[in-house]
Amino acid sequence: MKKVTVQTYLKNKSLAKDKSYEKLAKPFIIKARNNLITMNILSQIEVNQEAKKLLHVPENYSSDEWIITTAYYAMYSAATALLAKIGYKSGSHNATIAALEHFFVKKELIDKEYIEMFKKALLSKEEIDNISKAKEEREIAQYRVNESITKKTAEDAKKNAYDFVAKAELLIRD
């Protein structure tokens, strides 16, 4: 399968240059942080017996599916913040991931105004792969019942989400 390029997303308007979006970088990071809080609450429900009792949560309840989902959306909101910071608006998850790789990994965006930002911190190919992997895991967790969602997958998703959001915060600081 041929990989869709950023130019394709720009052409079909799933990705667009929009300078007015720059002001939304910080609100998107706040949204990412709120998703991390929700992820942490879901995580705590499983281990906190007092919370389970108070909320009438059955003993065998697993929040892994929603931990993975909120981890992904935390990463996605942070990714949207990064694109907003450089004046791009994305209308699809796949376009967002492709744009991150294009602008933050391949370093093809070389406008003078962005050089300092790139010197401070760049996203690694692995970090972009983590958001792509989180997207796949979120889809499995949400839409399939025959795939087992493991505690390790949820824990890995949590770690990746915290790391990615922290890195995104570094990149959008003024």
Summary of the structure (lengths in Angstrom):
residues: 174
radius of gyration: 17.4
end to end distance: 39.1
largest distance: 56.5
contacts: 523
relative contact order: 0.18
helix: 72%
strand: 3%
